[in-house]
């Protein structure tokens, strides 16, 4: 699942039914973020508590994998 909603990413993710819809990979746009900043990103914390592991970053995209 690719989430690119211009700053409303966390709201969109919170609206998902994680029991019914568990994509294997989630890609989230994160502008101007460094690897050092990832753990402070609310999307990182939210997806981690929902069983997703941060696995990669490109220039503006964070990649998470379902580990449950």
C-alpha positions in Angstrom: 0.0 0.0 0.0 1.4 3.4 -0.9 0.3 6.3 1.3 0.9 9.8 -0.2 -1.7 12.3 1.1 0.3 15.5 1.6 0.8 15.4 5.4 -2.3 13.5 6.4 -0.5 10.1 6.4 -1.0 9.3 10.1 -4.7 10.1 9.8 -5.1 7.8 6.8 -3.2 5.0 8.5 -5.3 5.3 11.7 -8.5 5.0 9.6 -7.4 1.5 8.4 -9.0 -1.7 9.9 -5.7 -3.5 10.6 -7.5 -6.8 11.4 -9.2 -6.9 8.0 -6.5 -5.1 5.8 -2.8 -5.9 6.5 -0.8 -5.2 3.4 2.6 -6.9 3.3 4.4 -3.6 2.5 3.5 0.0 3.3 5.2 2.9 1.6 4.8 6.4 3.2 6.0 9.7 1.8 8.3 11.5 4.3 9.7 14.7 2.9 13.0 16.1 4.3 13.6 13.3 6.7 16.9 11.6 7.5 17.6 8.1 8.9 18.3 9.7 12.2 14.9 11.3 12.3 12.8 8.2 11.4 12.2 7.0 15.0 10.7 10.5 15.9 8.2 10.2 13.0 4.7 9.5 14.3 4.1 7.1 11.3 7.1 5.0 12.4 5.8 4.6 15.9 2.2 3.9 14.8 3.2 1.3 12.2 5.7 -0.3 14.7 2.9 -0.8 17.3 0.8 -2.4 14.6 3.4 -5.0 13.7 5.3 -3.3 10.9 9.1 -3.1 10.7 10.9 -0.1 9.0 13.1 -1.8 6.3 14.2 0.9 3.9 14.2 4.6 2.9 14.6 6.3 -0.5 14.9 10.0 -0.9 11.2 10.8 0.1 9.7 7.3 0.9 9.8 5.1 4.0 9.2 1.4 3.5 7.6 -0.8 6.2 7.1 -4.6 6.1 4.4 -6.5 8.0 6.2 -8.9 10.4 3.1 -10.4 12.1 
